[in-house]
Amino acid sequence: MTATGSMEIAVAVRPFGRLLAAQILPSCPRFRAPAATGAFLVHGRRFSKRTVGSASSRIRAAIAPAKDEAAMSDSRRLSTATGPLQPSGDRAFERIFVQGLAAVKPLVIELVEPEKEMLAAAVVQKEEEEMHEKVVVQAAEERKETAAEKEAWRLLKDTVVSYCGSAVGTVAANDPAAEALNYDQVFIRDFVPSALAFLLKGETEIVRNFLLHTLQLQSWEKTVDCYSPGQGLMPASFKVRSVPIDGRKDEVKEVLDPDFGESAIGRVAPVDSGLWWIILLRAYGKITGDYTLQERVDVQTGIRLILNLCLSDGFDMFPTLLVADGSCMIDRRMGIHGHPLEIQALFYCALRCSREMIAIDDGSRNLLTAVNKRLTALSFHIREYYWVDLKKINEIYRYKTEEYSQDATNKFNIYPEQIPSWLVDWIPEKGGYLIGNLQPGHMDFRFFSLGNLWAIISSLTTPRQAEDILNLMEIKWEDFVGTMPLKICYPALENEEWRIITGSDPKNTPWSYHNGGSWPTLLWQFTLACIKMGRPELAQKAVDVAEERLSDDQWPEYYDTPTARFIGKQSRLYQTWTIAGFLASKLLLQNPEMASIFTFEEDMELLQGCACSLMNPRRAKCSRRVPKAQVLI
């Protein structure tokens, strides 16, 4: 079929399919692209190549590849045709589809019967007009930036750090009125929202450089003393320094100086840095399509070293990671030592990311087996033992203690008196959440936002639990958001409890900093969770609250008081991840399909092992054959 034929073309796809058709059918009268102007004419209306290409590239990037156990690289390749172009020049593709996506119907271009020609033409015209309106609106949204967004982009670009002429990250803060301390360093956890904003903006090179340079800083040598990082540990941060060249006067060279915790407050090694690095590596591949970075030998080695460090055997009997206080975003003494939820949620997400990226060969099969087993055990453990709602709290209230057997209901010997008085009246009839920590004889009933949000994002929770968490946050909106999103934890430690648990920390006073302070950087993670659960309006409400104050308040690090009315008493201004978190949230809400670069859906194969734990609580009787019909819901 040629453009001079008398028959119309019907394209049975969603509106974005027509953008694709516009690019592959330049000879069609309705889809012609004059070379001189660099624009597409769609039904008599003009669209720039940049607008159409931008929309179609985001759509392709947002589509998650199908799982293929045969080869890592093939499973992530996207194709737009069943075969190569014919040398005859015939452009009438009969089928165009994305390989590996069984749930996506092929794009079919078929001839319309003569008697249906007029009806098909009317349908095509209507669809083109709808597509035109959507593209115009989308282009307008892309061009229109608020004053706060424009300021945020300018400030974010001012924080970019260069190494040997290439951008490698962003400093933690750029507050001219405060001493730099370590805020002039590039932190791995802090850079993640910046990386997301850059990726969504199409500026990918800085993220690639960051991933590769931090990989070179990873500890690759085993040590026998307690003053050097263990093999596979990622640094908390790094700084670009200029040092003299040996034997050359007045000549210097740039070096990257990493900090593995030896300079941090408390001298605690960062547990979350390697987990964030893996999560960002997967996101980079999904949005750019550059999976060759993941397949590099040094990157594959880096992933395996991080996993080996996290999956190493120890004395702990739980599938959760045992860590010290101050080893994550909460980097001061706050009573989160043990098995804090934040680390477990990031650990689970990093394991799922690694399972996608590890090249399958003889050397990795045992590692992948260990990853799968840990994922199953971890998901069961968190869903079963960390979850609380009104029903579960009433069950704990009636616990019997000192139970000794494999049939014990109170497996961790939790005393009912541990239920705090604030929780009794605070927990609503509907809604629930994952507690902050669980250890023998101890449950930390505080709500930690980062852990609960990443549990939703990674599908560590069940779909029902994820809904209940967002329901709780909506019902308790004043407690979690108030005048600035988002509480890092709720409630704050006060009085004698604050003195004992924090050691009378003058920075973590009640309702300040990590002790109940509000951190705007959590906004982008809240946005991801809301989009995944189909509730973007909840995220938009939080973004609107933040946008009213952030620019006027000079983008502070955190806010104080129960409703976040005051800027934090020791808060840095022009905090980079506050700026980047706001920008990333805005971009995600404009393009919600892009949330898939971080989120995960339920993996039913992994959850089959959870049914084994439910049906056979006795370890001795647990069958190695996993039931296929039952999963946690």
Protein Blocks (a to p, Z undefined) as FASTA:
>chain_A
ZZkbmbdcdddddfklmmmmmmmmmmbmklccdfklopaceehiacdfklmmmmmmmmmm
mpccdddfkbmklmmcccfbfbdcdfklpabdfbdcdehiaklccdddddddfklmmmmm
mmmmmmmmmmmmmmmmmmmmmmpccfklmmmmmmmmmmpcceehiafbdcfbdcfkbcfk
lmlpccfklmmmmmmmmmmnopaklmmmmmmmmmmmpcfbdcfbfkbccehiacfbdcdd
ddddehiahiacddddddehjmmghiaacfklmmmmmmmmmmmmmmnopamlmmpmklmm
mmmmmmmmmmpccfbfbfbdcddehiamblcdehlghjafklmmmmmmmmmmmmmmpccd
fklmmmmmmmmmmmmmmmmmmmmmmpccfklmmmmmmpcehiacfkbfblnopafklpcf
klmmmpcfbdcdddfbdcehiacfbdcfklmmmmmmnomacfklmmmmmmmmmmmmmmmn
mmoccdfbdcddehjllmmmnoopaklgghiajlopacfklmmmmmmmmmmnopaklmmm
mmmmmmmmmmmnoppabdedjkopaccfklcehifklmmmmmmmmmmmmmmmlmmmmmcc
ddfklmmmmmmmmmmmplklpcfbdcfkbccZZ
